[in-house]
Amino acid sequence: MKRKAFTLVELVLVIVIMGVVAVIGTDVITKIYASYVRSYSINRLDTETSNVLNQIVKRLRYRIKDSLIASKPGSYKSLDDPTIDNTYKILQWIGYDNESFRGEYNSTKNYSLPGWSALADLDSAQTNKTQIKTPGSRLSVAEGIIYALSYGDVNLSSSSSPSAAIIFKGFDHMDKTQFGWSGSGDHNYTLNVQRVGEDILKFTDSTQAAASKEIYERYALSWSAYAIVPVLTPGTTDDMNLTLYYDFRPWDGETYTQGKSSVLAEHVSAFRFKQVGQTLRVKLCIHDDSTGYDYAICKERAIF
């Protein structure tokens, strides 16, 4: 039985058709891969940007609102200063100690007892220009929590530096130098304290005249200031590492460079902040060009 072979023309047509199919298929596969890479990169950047912003927002929720400053090496300004320009890229603030404020859970009473109550008894004979009585506090609990969080740097029973500080509420803290930011030793808004028993906080800075102290009913206890610092990657113009500094005390003359640090995010292309009234807005952009495509995600949050 005779079998008819393919002619040369038929073979050429088959080869041409296979070539066309291969080109189309390769183009389709390339586009599918590019779409996958794009979706993966954008989803990863979206998640990373949200996570970093959440960390920043959680820290800023427990800020002393009047203590916020924008800074650059050698200079700082209040966030409401209209002369702030884009060279002031560092955000700094003093945080109150929310962890020891929440205290520890008491299983007998079935609720948490605060380490410090945030209230000074102005009617008590034990409240004066040298100390305050803070009823409802369990300062030994606050001491243990602060000691652990500061890696043993701050001991609430000690009168020496580094020290915890209290900030009284109820008046405008207009002069930012009095938080200690200037490094000159002025810090009449942040008063160094040590505990005496469970409900007495004693002022310990002998350089602060008693007459200069303004005692109010409400206060916040702090053991650390914070700074968010964008650091430009060498050889780039818009690629930064965003670093959080903590465990430093401007009222003791310390700057953020003397604190501990943790990198919040790499490949940050923008970090912006602005205060309107008591509301702080923070914008963060992170980019990724590791896949050959330069994708970027920007998010903004408001902190009240």
Summary of the structure (lengths in Angstrom):
residues: 304
radius of gyration: 29.1
end to end distance: 91.2
largest distance: 122.5
contacts: 879
relative contact order: 0.15
helix: 28%
strand: 33%
